[in-house]
Amino acid sequence: MALEIITPAEHAGRVLGQIQQKRGRVEGLAGASENEVIHAQVPLSEMFGYMTELRSATKGMGSFTMQFDHFQVANDEIQKGFGLV
């Protein structure tokens, strides 16, 4: 999934850490006055419940949009978790 996250600049580090924990890949950062705009790719399976995590990490000031980007074959470790290998 392609994500666009808008967060206050002081919380950007915590949000970037969350993306990495979710097997995500940051593709770009842009500063917009007091906010940071983060563009990233994250597997859909990791995104359930993310709004709650983001709101907690940003004291209710973060938001995101998500849209389908592409399919990708999961690695063997992830496939084992689903009983596919």
PLY file of the C-alpha trace (Angstrom):
ply
format ascii 1.0
element vertex 85
property float x
property float y
property float z
element edge 84
property int vertex1
property int vertex2
end_header
0.00 0.00 0.00
1.14 3.53 -0.72
0.90 5.79 2.33
1.00 9.52 2.77
1.35 10.44 6.43
1.08 13.98 7.74
2.54 14.50 11.20
3.86 17.38 13.30
7.62 17.62 12.81
8.37 16.81 16.45
6.71 13.38 16.08
8.24 12.42 12.71
10.96 10.23 14.25
8.45 8.10 16.12
6.27 7.73 13.00
9.29 6.69 10.90
10.09 4.04 13.53
6.54 2.70 13.27
6.88 2.36 9.50
10.08 0.35 9.87
8.46 -1.96 12.45
5.72 -2.67 9.92
8.17 -3.83 7.24
7.61 -0.53 5.47
9.88 1.41 3.14
10.08 5.21 3.37
10.19 6.73 -0.10
10.34 10.40 0.74
9.98 13.18 3.27
8.80 16.72 2.70
8.48 19.56 5.15
5.31 21.60 4.97
5.66 24.47 7.50
5.21 22.83 10.92
4.33 19.39 9.53
6.22 16.58 7.84
4.73 14.66 4.93
6.04 11.09 4.74
5.57 8.91 1.67
6.01 5.18 2.26
5.15 1.66 1.08
3.79 -0.77 3.70
2.16 -4.21 3.35
-1.62 -4.10 3.84
-1.46 -6.87 6.45
0.55 -4.53 8.69
-1.87 -1.60 8.44
-4.82 -2.90 10.47
-5.16 -0.70 13.56
-2.61 1.82 12.34
-4.82 4.87 12.84
-4.91 4.19 16.58
-1.12 3.78 16.67
-0.56 6.97 14.68
-2.92 9.03 16.83
-1.18 7.74 19.96
2.30 8.53 18.59
1.33 12.04 17.47
-0.95 13.04 20.37
-3.94 12.97 18.02
-2.43 15.29 15.42
-1.30 12.82 12.73
-3.31 11.58 9.77
-2.71 9.35 6.78
-4.14 8.26 3.47
-3.58 4.83 2.01
-4.20 3.43 -1.45
-3.38 0.24 -3.29
-0.09 0.41 -5.17
0.98 -3.07 -6.29
1.09 -6.78 -5.50
4.36 -8.32 -4.33
5.24 -11.91 -3.42
5.82 -12.26 0.32
9.14 -13.69 1.50
9.32 -17.28 2.79
9.12 -16.28 6.45
5.84 -14.43 5.93
4.44 -17.24 3.77
5.22 -19.76 6.54
3.14 -17.63 8.91
0.17 -18.12 6.60
0.90 -21.84 6.10
1.77 -21.43 2.42
5.29 -22.93 2.44
0 1
1 2
2 3
3 4
4 5
5 6
6 7
7 8
8 9
9 10
10 11
11 12
12 13
13 14
14 15
15 16
16 17
17 18
18 19
19 20
20 21
21 22
22 23
23 24
24 25
25 26
26 27
27 28
28 29
29 30
30 31
31 32
32 33
33 34
34 35
35 36
36 37
37 38
38 39
39 40
40 41
41 42
42 43
43 44
44 45
45 46
46 47
47 48
48 49
49 50
50 51
51 52
52 53
53 54
54 55
55 56
56 57
57 58
58 59
59 60
60 61
61 62
62 63
63 64
64 65
65 66
66 67
67 68
68 69
69 70
70 71
71 72
72 73
73 74
74 75
75 76
76 77
77 78
78 79
79 80
80 81
81 82
82 83
83 84
